[in-house]
Amino acid sequence: MSEETQALVRRASSLTHQARTQLLSVMETAFFDYVLPPHLIAQHPSAERDRSRLLVVRRQSAMIEHRQFQDLPELLAPGDQLVLNDTRVLPARLVGRRARTGGRWEGLFLSQLPDGSWEILCQTRGRLLEGEDVAVDPGPLHLTLVRKTPDGHWIVEPHDPSPTAGLGPRSATQILDQYGQVPLPHYIRKGRAVAADRERYQTVFARRPGAVAAPTAALHFTPRLFEQLDRRSISCTFVTLHVGLGTFQPVQVERIEQHHMHREWGELSADAVSAINACRERRGRVVAIGTTAVRVLETVVASGPLRPWSGDTDLYIYPPYEFRAVDALVTNFHLPRTSLLLLVSAFGGVDLMRRAYKTAIDHEYRFFSYGDAMLVL
């Protein structure tokens, strides 16, 4: 962090909200960097989902304590409302061979376009050409590369040899279920999944296929934990945000305000709106489980009262930010220089989150997707 940025942080604490906003909005991305010992990057999930560690951070007192995730019900209060993301991770990773050269090829499915073509990322040795075919293991699915997009993705035409009998071509979800693999992040075993990842890199309540990465804070929940929450009169409702590739990408620009957020599709149902409004009426807290749930709620209230909504969001939350829909947050520990870390810093406070991350490293918490969690109250 430069001397200029350090001076900005020192000055911000003594200024009005407007002046503080002007100062912090030009904060360097490097301020949100940190050094993580490699052995703290979790390569496997905990033996039991709700037995992960939980770092509890209290904003009002700036106190930090060490608990386990199974303690979450007693850390919350009767009347609180949990909001979880029910997206389902697609088996979006594809491997195969280039028909022209026989070279190894890997792809990551990103989305299906209205005309049935797919947008994917490709990785191979050498240069891919328009019109080239890729044979997907174990076959006989193959893909024809149609064109490259300005951002380096490929539009491909899938040739599925197994259409649904009498019902026309299969959806991308159906094809990926047969041919795809779990799209683990690169920092987990270099992206190489094992059989157990099919179940563990998925929440126990996932139901709406569309994500290419898991909403990791929700991976800690179990039926047992939901029962304990219910006994404490702590309610749960669900939103959807299909986590995209850009979620984990580092912020590349020097100043955080220069970053452009990726777009993700989300939905807030009428039932969820009713549950959250009822929580407000009983003066409970809205507890977002993960940054994806935060983005859905804050996207909606950015343009008015909470209401049913669906569509794309590119909401970019970074310090300073006035949260209008969320009172508490459960989140995993995020990669340096990412929009996820910026969101958490905006919610918990930049200085307090820096101290929380240092505490987690000093006490050897497990980091990232399969790692431990943090509760910010």
Residue frames relative to the residue before (quaternion, step in Angstrom):
aa qw qx qy qz dx dy dz
M 1.0000 0.0000 0.0000 0.0000 0.00 0.00 0.00
S 0.4337 -0.7226 0.4750 0.2532 3.56 -0.83 1.00
E 0.6397 -0.5056 0.4064 0.4123 3.57 -1.29 0.30
E 0.5995 0.5713 -0.3574 0.4318 3.58 1.11 -0.69
T 0.6879 0.4715 -0.2859 0.4720 3.58 0.88 -0.93
Q 0.6196 0.5347 -0.3492 0.4564 3.60 0.98 -0.75
A 0.6540 0.5104 -0.3119 0.4630 3.56 0.98 -0.82
L 0.6201 0.5446 -0.3376 0.4526 3.59 1.06 -0.77
V 0.6639 0.5075 -0.3041 0.4573 3.57 0.92 -0.92
R 0.6553 0.5079 -0.3192 0.4590 3.60 0.94 -0.85
R 0.6850 0.4898 -0.2896 0.4550 3.58 0.92 -0.87
A 0.6200 0.6014 -0.3493 0.3634 3.59 1.00 -0.84
S 0.6339 0.5794 -0.3372 0.3856 3.59 0.99 -0.77
S 0.7502 0.3934 -0.2146 0.4862 3.59 1.13 -0.51
L 0.6171 0.5815 -0.3378 0.4086 3.60 1.25 0.09
T 0.6330 -0.4911 0.4262 0.4200 3.54 -1.34 0.13
H 0.6780 -0.4896 0.3449 0.4262 3.56 -1.27 0.35
Q 0.6615 0.5141 -0.3209 0.4418 3.60 0.89 -0.88
A 0.6842 0.4714 -0.2913 0.4742 3.57 0.89 -0.89
R 0.6260 0.5352 -0.3352 0.4577 3.58 1.05 -0.77
T 0.6266 0.5413 -0.3269 0.4556 3.57 1.03 -0.81
Q 0.6681 0.5031 -0.3025 0.4573 3.57 0.91 -0.91
L 0.6640 0.5036 -0.3064 0.4600 3.58 1.01 -0.75
L 0.7496 0.4299 -0.2388 0.4430 3.55 0.66 -1.11
S 0.5785 0.6030 -0.3850 0.3918 3.60 1.14 -0.47
V 0.7101 0.3834 -0.2676 0.5264 3.60 1.21 -0.24
M 0.2958 0.7723 -0.5111 0.2343 3.58 1.17 0.50
E 0.5043 -0.6595 0.4727 0.2957 3.54 -1.06 0.76
T 0.5635 -0.5919 0.4665 0.3384 3.54 -1.15 0.72
A 0.5992 0.5975 -0.3547 0.3976 3.59 1.06 -0.71
F 0.5537 0.6080 -0.3960 0.4085 3.59 1.18 -0.41
F 0.7242 0.4036 -0.2237 0.5124 3.58 1.19 -0.58
D 0.4597 0.6288 -0.4687 0.4166 3.51 1.08 0.84
Y 0.0612 0.7768 -0.6267 0.0099 3.57 -1.21 0.39
V 0.4380 -0.6824 0.5244 0.2599 3.54 -1.26 0.47
L 0.0823 -0.8044 0.5884 0.0026 3.56 -0.72 1.13
P 0.4269 -0.6782 0.5261 0.2847 3.60 -0.76 0.95
P 0.5426 -0.6694 0.3899 0.3248 3.63 -0.72 0.99
H 0.6487 0.5443 -0.3442 0.4056 3.60 0.99 -0.69
L 0.6221 0.5388 -0.3517 0.4460 3.63 1.23 -0.16
I 0.5309 0.5834 -0.4299 0.4393 3.60 1.24 0.03
A 0.3668 -0.7673 0.4834 0.2074 3.58 -0.38 1.26
Q 0.2254 -0.7908 0.5605 0.0981 3.56 -0.80 1.08
H 0.7638 0.1561 -0.0958 0.6189 3.56 1.30 -0.33
P 0.5313 -0.6119 0.4596 0.3634 3.60 -1.11 0.48
S 0.6263 -0.5057 0.4165 0.4225 3.55 -1.28 0.24
A 0.6720 -0.5189 0.3400 0.4045 3.57 -1.19 0.55
E 0.7690 0.0839 -0.0521 0.6316 3.59 1.10 -0.73
R 0.5967 -0.6321 0.3592 0.3397 3.56 -0.85 1.01
D 0.7899 0.3509 -0.1838 0.4681 3.59 0.70 -1.03
R 0.5685 0.5759 -0.3953 0.4345 3.59 1.25 0.34
S 0.3657 0.7066 -0.5112 0.3250 3.58 1.21 0.39
R 0.5349 -0.5937 0.4806 0.3612 3.55 -1.27 0.29
L 0.1755 -0.7759 0.6019 0.0694 3.54 -1.23 0.60
L 0.1967 -0.7599 0.6122 0.0955 3.55 -0.68 1.14
V 0.1676 -0.8007 0.5713 0.0658 3.58 -0.60 1.15
V 0.0707 -0.8003 0.5950 -0.0222 3.56 -0.70 1.16
R 0.1416 -0.7965 0.5862 0.0446 3.57 -0.64 1.18
R 0.3785 -0.7810 0.4543 0.2010 3.54 -0.41 1.27
Q 0.6698 0.5291 -0.3244 0.4077 3.57 0.87 -0.88
S 0.7754 0.3143 -0.1682 0.5213 3.58 0.94 -0.87
A 0.3388 -0.7511 0.4839 0.2946 3.59 1.30 -0.32
M 0.4144 0.7032 -0.4706 0.3350 3.58 1.17 0.61
I 0.1636 -0.7671 0.6157 0.0751 3.55 -1.18 0.71
E 0.0163 0.8021 -0.5963 0.0296 3.58 -0.92 0.90
H 0.4017 -0.7170 0.5302 0.2084 3.55 -1.25 0.52
R 0.0804 0.7841 -0.6076 0.0972 3.56 -0.74 1.11
Q 0.4470 -0.6222 0.5395 0.3494 3.52 -1.36 -0.35
F 0.6363 -0.5609 0.3562 0.3919 3.57 -1.14 0.58
Q 0.6084 0.5681 -0.3573 0.4236 3.58 1.07 -0.61
D 0.5997 0.5640 -0.3553 0.4428 3.61 1.27 -0.23
L 0.3956 0.7675 -0.4526 0.2229 3.60 1.24 -0.23
P 0.6530 0.5217 -0.3584 0.4160 3.68 0.77 -0.80
E 0.7141 0.4377 -0.2761 0.4714 3.62 0.92 -0.78
L 0.6165 0.5361 -0.3494 0.4588 3.59 1.23 -0.29
L 0.6732 0.4235 -0.2737 0.5409 3.56 1.29 -0.34
A 0.4327 -0.7024 0.5105 0.2424 3.57 -1.30 0.17
P 0.5943 -0.5339 0.4458 0.4038 3.59 -1.15 0.51
G 0.7404 0.3635 -0.2890 0.4859 3.54 -0.90 0.95
D 0.5272 0.6108 -0.4221 0.4134 3.59 1.24 -0.23
Q 0.2612 -0.7663 0.5753 0.1170 3.56 -1.21 0.60
L 0.2185 -0.7676 0.5910 0.1174 3.57 -0.66 1.11
V 0.1216 -0.7623 0.6321 0.0681 3.56 -1.10 0.77
L 0.0405 -0.8246 0.5621 -0.0488 3.57 -0.52 1.25
N 0.4293 -0.6921 0.5290 0.2383 3.54 -1.25 0.58
D 0.2145 -0.8291 0.5092 0.0856 3.59 -0.52 1.21
T 0.2927 0.7632 -0.5265 0.2338 3.60 1.15 0.44
R 0.2610 -0.7460 0.5923 0.1564 3.55 -1.21 0.56
V 0.4195 -0.7172 0.5018 0.2403 3.57 -0.86 1.00
L 0.3532 -0.7238 0.5569 0.2030 3.54 -0.89 0.99
P 0.4424 -0.6231 0.5496 0.3378 3.62 -1.16 0.47
A 0.0127 0.9022 -0.4277 0.0547 3.51 0.67 1.25
R 0.5982 0.5679 -0.3761 0.4221 3.62 1.19 -0.21
L 0.0832 -0.7932 0.6033 0.0034 3.55 -0.86 1.03
V 0.0804 -0.7767 0.6222 0.0555 3.57 -1.09 0.69
G 0.1825 0.7926 -0.5659 0.1352 3.56 -1.09 0.61
R 0.4957 -0.6328 0.5114 0.3039 3.54 -1.32 -0.49
R 0.4698 -0.6392 0.5292 0.3010 3.52 -1.15 0.69
A 0.4563 -0.7069 0.4662 0.2734 3.58 -0.74 1.05
R 0.6700 0.5342 -0.3003 0.4191 3.58 1.03 -0.78
T 0.8244 0.2265 -0.0817 0.5123 3.59 0.91 -0.92
G 0.4176 -0.7039 0.4706 0.3297 3.57 1.18 -0.50
G 0.4616 0.7013 -0.4332 0.3278 3.57 1.28 0.04
R 0.5878 -0.5884 0.4292 0.3521 3.54 -1.19 0.63
W 0.0766 -0.7878 0.6112 -0.0064 3.55 -1.09 0.84
E 0.0603 -0.7682 0.6353 0.0522 3.56 -1.14 0.70
G 0.0581 -0.8013 0.5951 0.0172 3.55 -1.08 0.72
L 0.1806 -0.7468 0.6275 0.1261 3.52 -1.29 0.44
F 0.3563 -0.7367 0.5408 0.1948 3.56 -0.59 1.18
L 0.1756 -0.7985 0.5705 0.0779 3.56 -0.93 0.96
S 0.7798 -0.2053 0.1641 0.5681 3.60 0.89 -0.88
Q 0.3543 -0.6802 0.5890 0.2548 3.52 -1.36 0.29
L 0.3372 -0.7560 0.5328 0.1757 3.56 -0.82 1.03
P 0.6948 -0.5041 0.3069 0.4110 3.62 -1.18 0.45
D 0.6965 0.4633 -0.2916 0.4638 3.63 1.05 -0.61
G 0.6272 -0.5673 0.3272 0.4217 3.61 1.28 0.16
S 0.5443 0.5962 -0.4144 0.4201 3.60 1.22 -0.17
W 0.3734 -0.7229 0.5411 0.2123 3.55 -1.29 0.38
E 0.2621 -0.6912 0.6398 0.2103 3.50 -1.31 0.47
I 0.0616 0.8169 -0.5658 0.0938 3.56 -0.66 1.08
L 0.3875 -0.6319 0.6010 0.2988 3.51 -1.40 0.15
C 0.1451 -0.7917 0.5888 0.0738 3.58 -1.02 0.76
Q 0.0289 -0.7722 0.6344 0.0205 3.54 -1.17 0.67
T 0.2398 0.7496 -0.5821 0.2041 3.56 -0.74 1.07
R 0.5276 -0.5824 0.4895 0.3779 3.57 -1.27 0.11
G 0.7737 0.2891 -0.2313 0.5142 3.54 -0.89 0.92
R 0.6008 -0.5916 0.4274 0.3261 3.52 -1.38 0.07
L 0.3416 -0.7255 0.5636 0.1984 3.54 -0.90 0.98
L 0.2320 -0.7847 0.5661 0.0993 3.56 -1.11 0.75
E 0.5568 -0.5760 0.4758 0.3632 3.55 -1.15 0.62
G 0.7728 0.3152 -0.2634 0.4838 3.55 -1.00 0.92
E 0.5261 0.6418 -0.4036 0.3853 3.58 1.27 -0.21
D 0.3044 -0.7463 0.5662 0.1730 3.57 -1.15 0.67
V 0.1519 -0.7472 0.6412 0.0865 3.52 -1.25 0.67
A 0.2553 -0.7476 0.5964 0.1425 3.58 -0.89 0.98
V 0.2649 -0.7878 0.5417 0.1253 3.59 -0.60 1.18
D 0.4134 -0.6988 0.5278 0.2494 3.57 -0.88 0.96
P 0.6054 -0.2087 -0.7666 -0.0479 1.59 -2.00 1.48
G 0.6210 -0.5475 0.3446 0.4425 3.62 1.20 0.32
P 0.6457 -0.0603 -0.7274 -0.2243 1.53 -2.45 0.58
L 0.2979 0.7529 -0.5340 0.2433 3.65 1.13 0.45
H 0.0802 0.7762 -0.6253 0.0066 3.56 -1.06 0.75
L 0.3082 -0.7489 0.5722 0.1294 3.52 -1.28 0.59
T 0.2155 -0.7492 0.6116 0.1349 3.56 -1.07 0.80
L 0.3529 -0.7404 0.5353 0.2019 3.55 -0.75 1.07
V 0.2381 -0.8135 0.5213 0.0991 3.57 -0.51 1.22
R 0.7645 -0.2369 0.1916 0.5681 3.57 0.73 -1.04
K 0.4282 -0.6735 0.5427 0.2616 3.53 -1.31 0.41
T 0.3912 -0.7221 0.5234 0.2270 3.57 -0.98 0.85
P 0.6707 -0.5090 0.3435 0.4161 3.61 -1.20 0.34
D 0.7191 0.4256 -0.2574 0.4852 3.62 1.11 -0.59
G 0.6623 -0.5706 0.2936 0.3866 3.58 1.21 0.45
H 0.5151 0.6051 -0.4408 0.4174 3.61 1.22 0.16
W 0.3496 -0.7126 0.5596 0.2385 3.55 -1.32 0.16
I 0.2710 -0.6855 0.6469 0.1953 3.52 -1.23 0.66
V 0.0136 -0.8170 0.5749 -0.0422 3.58 -0.67 1.11
E 0.3314 -0.7040 0.5920 0.2100 3.52 -1.28 0.52
P 0.2634 -0.7769 0.5475 0.1652 3.61 -0.57 1.10
H 0.1719 -0.7505 0.6299 0.1022 3.56 -1.07 0.77
D 0.0768 -0.8357 0.5432 -0.0259 3.53 -0.03 1.38
P 0.2836 -0.7958 0.5091 0.1645 3.62 -0.53 1.08
S 0.7269 0.4174 -0.2250 0.4967 3.58 1.25 -0.15
P 0.0122 0.8192 -0.5730 0.0189 3.62 0.52 1.08
T 0.5767 -0.5792 0.4427 0.3688 3.54 -1.18 0.57
A 0.5191 -0.6845 0.4118 0.3039 3.57 -0.67 1.12
G 0.8656 0.0590 -0.0711 0.4922 3.55 -0.72 1.13
L 0.7090 0.4588 -0.2561 0.4703 3.59 1.23 -0.13
G 0.6018 -0.5830 0.3680 0.4032 3.59 1.20 0.24
P 0.7649 -0.3756 0.2518 0.4588 3.57 -1.29 -0.13
R 0.5142 -0.6410 0.4803 0.3067 3.53 -1.19 0.63
S 0.5367 -0.6028 0.4797 0.3441 3.54 -1.25 0.47
A 0.6629 -0.4842 0.3809 0.4255 3.54 -1.30 0.27
T 0.6226 0.5556 -0.3411 0.4328 3.57 1.00 -0.80
Q 0.6690 0.4977 -0.3003 0.4633 3.59 0.94 -0.90
I 0.6636 0.4998 -0.3106 0.4618 3.58 0.96 -0.84
L 0.6698 0.5000 -0.3020 0.4584 3.57 0.93 -0.90
D 0.5941 0.5674 -0.3681 0.4355 3.59 1.04 -0.65
Q 0.6971 0.4544 -0.2674 0.4859 3.58 1.12 -0.65
Y 0.8242 0.2850 -0.1081 0.4773 3.58 0.83 -0.97
G 0.6603 0.5745 -0.3068 0.3740 3.59 1.11 -0.57
Q 0.2937 -0.7191 0.6028 0.1823 3.50 -1.39 0.30
V 0.6516 -0.5080 0.3841 0.4120 3.58 -1.27 0.38
P 0.3125 -0.7805 0.5098 0.1823 3.64 -0.70 1.00
L 0.0528 -0.8250 0.5627 0.0033 3.57 0.46 1.17
P 0.5324 -0.5981 0.4755 0.3643 3.61 -1.08 0.59
H 0.6491 -0.5642 0.3527 0.3688 3.55 -1.17 0.64
Y 0.6698 0.5221 -0.3127 0.4254 3.60 1.06 -0.65
I 0.6375 0.4379 -0.3405 0.5346 3.60 1.28 0.04
R 0.8346 -0.2103 0.0900 0.5011 3.55 -0.39 1.30
K 0.5838 -0.6060 0.3476 0.4137 3.57 1.12 0.78
G 0.6969 -0.5026 0.2581 0.4417 3.55 1.11 0.75
R 0.5390 0.6357 -0.4018 0.3794 3.60 1.25 0.02
A 0.2340 -0.8078 0.5327 0.0944 3.55 -0.42 1.26
V 0.2310 -0.7097 0.6409 0.1793 3.52 -1.36 0.40
A 0.7427 -0.4344 0.2599 0.4382 3.56 -1.26 0.28
A 0.6563 0.5432 -0.3208 0.4138 3.60 0.95 -0.84
D 0.5840 0.6054 -0.3763 0.3885 3.61 1.13 -0.52
R 0.5301 0.6318 -0.4119 0.3875 3.61 1.12 -0.47
E 0.7426 0.3657 -0.2061 0.5218 3.56 1.05 -0.76
R 0.7402 0.4574 -0.2551 0.4217 3.60 0.83 -0.90
Y 0.6785 0.4135 -0.2985 0.5287 3.62 1.16 -0.44
Q 0.6170 0.4480 -0.3392 0.5509 3.52 1.01 1.01
T 0.4350 -0.6790 0.5089 0.3012 3.60 -0.94 0.76
V 0.5893 -0.5956 0.4097 0.3608 3.58 -1.17 0.51
F 0.7346 0.3867 -0.2249 0.5102 3.61 1.23 -0.33
A 0.3283 0.7651 -0.5001 0.2382 3.62 1.24 0.20
R 0.0547 0.8356 -0.5433 0.0605 3.58 -0.84 0.93
R 0.7485 0.3681 -0.2162 0.5074 3.64 1.11 -0.44
P 0.2913 -0.7988 0.4963 0.1754 3.61 -0.13 1.25
G 0.4208 0.7185 -0.4969 0.2444 3.55 -1.06 0.76
A 0.6393 0.5354 -0.3325 0.4405 3.60 1.18 -0.38
V 0.2551 -0.7348 0.5994 0.1891 3.55 -1.26 0.48
A 0.7354 0.1957 -0.1943 0.6190 3.56 1.33 0.28
A 0.5267 -0.6658 0.4391 0.2941 3.56 -1.11 0.70
P 0.4230 -0.6204 0.5766 0.3221 3.59 -1.23 0.46
T 0.2519 -0.8797 0.3743 0.1500 3.51 0.40 1.33
A 0.5901 0.5768 -0.3915 0.4071 3.63 1.02 -0.57
A 0.6895 0.4911 -0.2738 0.4565 3.56 1.10 -0.69
L 0.4843 0.6718 -0.4381 0.3497 3.61 1.23 -0.11
H 0.6333 0.5696 -0.3248 0.4110 3.61 1.19 -0.47
F 0.5910 0.6122 -0.3659 0.3770 3.61 1.20 -0.34
T 0.0976 -0.7766 0.6222 0.0174 3.54 -1.17 0.81
P 0.6441 -0.4917 0.3886 0.4385 3.61 -1.19 0.27
R 0.6125 0.5544 -0.3418 0.4480 3.59 1.04 -0.75
L 0.6762 0.4881 -0.2945 0.4666 3.58 0.92 -0.89
F 0.6272 0.5272 -0.3383 0.4628 3.59 1.01 -0.74
E 0.6289 0.5259 -0.3328 0.4660 3.59 1.04 -0.73
Q 0.6605 0.5013 -0.3080 0.4665 3.60 0.97 -0.82
L 0.6255 0.5255 -0.3306 0.4725 3.58 1.05 -0.74
D 0.6521 0.5186 -0.3104 0.4576 3.57 0.96 -0.87
R 0.6542 0.5078 -0.3174 0.4621 3.59 0.97 -0.81
R 0.6823 0.4514 -0.2776 0.5036 3.59 1.20 -0.51
S 0.4407 -0.7079 0.4356 0.3389 3.60 1.34 0.12
I 0.4205 0.6397 -0.5030 0.4011 3.53 1.01 0.97
S 0.2678 -0.8182 0.4970 0.1090 3.55 -0.47 1.25
C 0.2126 -0.7583 0.6027 0.1285 3.54 -1.31 0.40
T 0.0305 0.7596 -0.6496 0.0041 3.53 -1.13 0.71
F 0.3537 -0.7701 0.5108 0.1448 3.54 -1.24 0.44
V 0.1115 -0.7211 0.6789 0.0819 3.49 -1.28 0.70
T 0.3094 -0.7255 0.5712 0.2271 3.57 -1.29 0.05
L 0.1468 0.7240 -0.6718 0.0551 3.53 -1.13 0.81
H 0.2869 -0.7666 0.5515 0.1608 3.55 -0.57 1.17
V 0.3286 -0.7838 0.4988 0.1698 3.54 -0.25 1.33
G 0.2055 -0.8139 0.5379 0.0771 3.55 -0.76 1.09
L 0.7458 -0.4177 0.2964 0.4259 3.50 -1.37 0.10
G 0.6709 0.5542 -0.3038 0.3879 3.57 0.94 -0.87
T 0.4646 0.7070 -0.4322 0.3122 3.58 1.23 -0.36
F 0.7880 0.3446 -0.1632 0.4834 3.58 0.86 -0.96
Q 0.4906 0.6767 -0.4340 0.3362 3.58 1.25 -0.08
P 0.4703 -0.6795 0.4752 0.3023 3.60 -0.90 0.81
V 0.5047 -0.5983 0.5239 0.3359 3.52 -1.27 0.51
Q 0.2513 -0.8338 0.4813 0.0997 3.55 -0.45 1.22
V 0.6365 0.5527 -0.3356 0.4205 3.59 1.15 -0.51
E 0.6185 -0.5864 0.3854 0.3536 3.55 -1.22 0.52
R 0.7672 0.2688 -0.1373 0.5660 3.58 0.98 -0.88
I 0.5251 -0.6842 0.3993 0.3109 3.57 -0.77 1.00
E 0.6556 0.5330 -0.3287 0.4219 3.61 1.02 -0.69
Q 0.6144 0.5670 -0.3473 0.4248 3.60 1.24 -0.23
H 0.5286 0.6555 -0.3985 0.3634 3.59 1.25 -0.26
H 0.2197 -0.7507 0.6081 0.1354 3.58 -1.11 0.75
M 0.3714 -0.7673 0.4888 0.1855 3.55 -0.63 1.17
H 0.4994 -0.6234 0.5150 0.3112 3.55 -1.18 0.65
R 0.4233 -0.6860 0.5268 0.2697 3.59 -1.23 0.40
E 0.0287 -0.7733 0.6334 -0.0019 3.54 -1.10 0.82
W 0.4300 -0.6968 0.5107 0.2621 3.56 -1.11 0.70
G 0.0316 0.8102 -0.5833 0.0484 3.56 -0.96 0.90
E 0.1247 -0.7815 0.6060 0.0802 3.51 -1.35 0.20
L 0.1074 -0.7426 0.6588 0.0544 3.52 -1.16 0.81
S 0.2763 -0.8069 0.5041 0.1361 3.57 -0.45 1.22
A 0.6462 -0.5021 0.4023 0.4104 3.55 -1.31 0.27
D 0.6253 0.5386 -0.3433 0.4483 3.60 1.02 -0.74
A 0.6572 0.4992 -0.3132 0.4699 3.59 0.97 -0.81
V 0.6208 0.5345 -0.3379 0.4634 3.58 1.00 -0.77
S 0.6563 0.5108 -0.3076 0.4623 3.59 0.92 -0.90
A 0.6586 0.5100 -0.3127 0.4565 3.58 0.94 -0.88
I 0.6823 0.4788 -0.2964 0.4662 3.59 0.91 -0.86
N 0.6469 0.5065 -0.3257 0.4679 3.60 0.97 -0.76
A 0.6290 0.5194 -0.3366 0.4704 3.59 1.05 -0.72
C 0.6095 0.5406 -0.3419 0.4683 3.59 1.09 -0.70
R 0.6467 0.5135 -0.3197 0.4647 3.59 0.94 -0.84
E 0.6588 0.5240 -0.3116 0.4409 3.58 0.95 -0.86
R 0.7270 0.3849 -0.2454 0.5129 3.59 1.05 -0.68
R 0.4639 -0.7215 0.4002 0.3225 3.58 1.36 0.22
G 0.3446 0.7084 -0.5258 0.3208 3.53 1.01 0.87
R 0.5033 -0.6356 0.4919 0.3175 3.55 -1.32 0.08
V 0.3486 -0.6858 0.5964 0.2292 3.55 -1.15 0.70
V 0.1015 -0.8095 0.5782 -0.0057 3.56 -0.52 1.26
A 0.2106 -0.7895 0.5674 0.1020 3.57 -0.39 1.22
I 0.2294 -0.7512 0.6043 0.1335 3.56 -0.90 0.96
G 0.8354 0.0567 -0.0998 0.5375 3.52 -0.08 1.34
T 0.6111 -0.5783 0.4132 0.3484 3.52 -1.24 0.56
T 0.5953 0.5722 -0.3762 0.4203 3.61 1.11 -0.53
A 0.6389 0.5044 -0.3244 0.4818 3.59 1.01 -0.76
V 0.6070 0.5498 -0.3473 0.4568 3.57 1.06 -0.76
R 0.6891 0.5022 -0.2986 0.4286 3.58 0.79 -0.99
V 0.6166 0.5284 -0.3557 0.4626 3.61 1.02 -0.68
L 0.7117 0.4650 -0.2746 0.4492 3.58 0.71 -1.07
E 0.7049 0.4594 -0.2781 0.4633 3.58 0.84 -0.92
T 0.5661 0.5735 -0.3834 0.4512 3.60 1.16 -0.46
V 0.6936 0.4848 -0.2821 0.4520 3.54 0.88 -0.96
V 0.7358 0.4273 -0.2575 0.4579 3.61 0.75 -0.97
A 0.5013 0.6546 -0.4323 0.3652 3.61 1.21 -0.20
S 0.7693 0.3170 -0.1749 0.5264 3.58 1.18 -0.52
G 0.8066 -0.1780 0.0912 0.5562 3.60 1.18 0.36
P 0.7740 -0.3254 0.2381 0.4882 3.58 -1.25 -0.32
L 0.6357 -0.5197 0.4096 0.3975 3.54 -1.27 0.45
R 0.1091 0.7868 -0.5909 0.1409 3.57 -0.85 1.00
P 0.6162 -0.5068 0.4116 0.4406 3.63 -1.19 0.24
W 0.0529 0.8044 -0.5818 0.1081 3.56 -0.96 0.92
S 0.0933 0.7479 -0.6571 -0.0088 3.52 -1.31 0.45
G 0.4067 0.6918 -0.5241 0.2852 3.54 -1.12 0.67
D 0.6435 -0.5023 0.4023 0.4144 3.52 -1.32 -0.26
T 0.0883 -0.7754 0.6214 0.0691 3.53 -1.17 0.62
D 0.0687 -0.7636 0.6395 0.0567 3.52 -1.13 0.77
L 0.1960 0.8096 -0.5263 0.1709 3.56 1.17 0.64
Y 0.1226 -0.7833 0.6093 0.0137 3.53 -0.80 1.11
I 0.0884 -0.8136 0.5747 -0.0042 3.55 -0.47 1.24
Y 0.1714 0.7641 -0.6018 0.1568 3.55 -0.71 1.12
P 0.6299 -0.5637 0.3656 0.3896 3.61 -1.15 0.48
P 0.6183 -0.3119 -0.7214 0.0049 1.50 -1.81 1.73
Y 0.0601 -0.7883 0.6123 0.0057 3.59 -1.14 0.63
E 0.3079 -0.7486 0.5594 0.1788 3.56 -0.96 0.87
F 0.2340 -0.7872 0.5592 0.1135 3.58 -0.41 1.25
R 0.1738 -0.8195 0.5437 0.0507 3.56 -0.84 1.04
A 0.7737 0.3729 -0.1778 0.4803 3.58 1.15 -0.50
V 0.7551 0.3787 -0.1732 0.5064 3.60 1.17 -0.51
D 0.2163 -0.8000 0.5531 0.0858 3.57 -0.95 0.99
A 0.7853 0.0491 -0.0163 0.6170 3.59 1.16 -0.53
L 0.1930 -0.7997 0.5665 0.0483 3.54 -1.18 0.61
V 0.1345 -0.7203 0.6739 0.0945 3.52 -1.15 0.84
T 0.1189 0.8027 -0.5668 0.1427 3.57 -0.73 1.05
N 0.4527 -0.6329 0.5411 0.3189 3.55 -1.26 0.38
F 0.5708 -0.5539 0.4578 0.3972 3.56 -1.30 -0.05
H 0.2686 -0.8308 0.4810 0.0794 3.54 -0.68 1.19
L 0.6410 -0.5314 0.4022 0.3808 3.52 -1.30 0.43
P 0.5835 -0.5724 0.4354 0.3774 3.58 -1.16 0.52
R 0.8554 0.2025 -0.1322 0.4581 3.54 -1.32 0.49
T 0.5274 0.6206 -0.4300 0.3896 3.62 1.04 0.60
S 0.6200 -0.5433 0.4115 0.3887 3.55 -1.24 0.43
L 0.5799 0.5795 -0.3763 0.4317 3.60 1.16 -0.52
L 0.6726 0.4793 -0.2923 0.4821 3.57 0.92 -0.89
L 0.6202 0.5368 -0.3378 0.4615 3.58 1.06 -0.69
L 0.6402 0.5177 -0.3247 0.4655 3.60 0.97 -0.84
V 0.6737 0.4901 -0.2989 0.4653 3.58 0.84 -0.96
S 0.6460 0.5138 -0.3171 0.4670 3.60 1.02 -0.76
A 0.6239 0.5240 -0.3356 0.4728 3.57 1.08 -0.68
F 0.6955 0.4757 -0.2757 0.4625 3.58 1.00 -0.81
G 0.7865 0.3583 -0.1763 0.4711 3.56 0.78 -1.00
G 0.5358 -0.5790 0.4293 0.4397 3.56 1.21 -0.45
V 0.5280 -0.6800 0.4030 0.3103 3.56 -0.75 1.04
D 0.7080 0.4652 -0.2794 0.4520 3.58 0.73 -1.01
L 0.6671 0.5014 -0.3055 0.4585 3.59 0.94 -0.88
M 0.6661 0.4881 -0.3153 0.4676 3.60 0.96 -0.75
R 0.6039 0.5298 -0.3651 0.4705 3.59 1.05 -0.60
R 0.6638 0.4870 -0.3015 0.4810 3.58 0.99 -0.80
A 0.6318 0.5339 -0.3323 0.4532 3.59 1.03 -0.77
Y 0.6696 0.4867 -0.3053 0.4707 3.59 0.92 -0.85
K 0.6307 0.5149 -0.3390 0.4713 3.59 0.99 -0.72
T 0.6329 0.5259 -0.3236 0.4671 3.58 1.02 -0.83
A 0.6559 0.5155 -0.3102 0.4559 3.58 0.94 -0.91
I 0.6605 0.4891 -0.3100 0.4779 3.59 0.97 -0.79
D 0.6594 0.5169 -0.3142 0.4464 3.58 0.91 -0.89
H 0.7419 0.3692 -0.2064 0.5203 3.59 1.10 -0.73
E 0.4543 -0.7469 0.4002 0.2750 3.55 1.31 0.41
Y 0.1251 0.7525 -0.6174 0.1923 3.53 0.68 1.16
R 0.4516 -0.6642 0.5249 0.2819 3.56 -1.25 0.48
F 0.2815 -0.8195 0.4906 0.0926 3.56 -0.78 1.08
F 0.8270 0.3106 -0.2575 0.3915 3.46 -1.53 0.41
S 0.8752 -0.2032 0.0422 0.4369 3.59 -1.32 -0.24
Y 0.7683 0.3069 -0.1686 0.5359 3.60 0.91 -0.88
G 0.5187 0.6911 -0.3806 0.3293 3.57 1.24 0.16
D 0.7242 -0.4163 0.3395 0.4324 3.52 -1.36 -0.35
A 0.4386 -0.7155 0.5021 0.2087 3.56 -1.33 0.15
M 0.2400 -0.7355 0.6153 0.1513 3.51 -1.39 0.22
L 0.1824 -0.7453 0.6328 0.1038 3.56 -1.10 0.82
V 0.1058 -0.7909 0.6021 0.0253 3.55 -0.68 1.13
L 0.0962 -0.8238 0.5587 -0.0038 3.56 -0.45 1.29
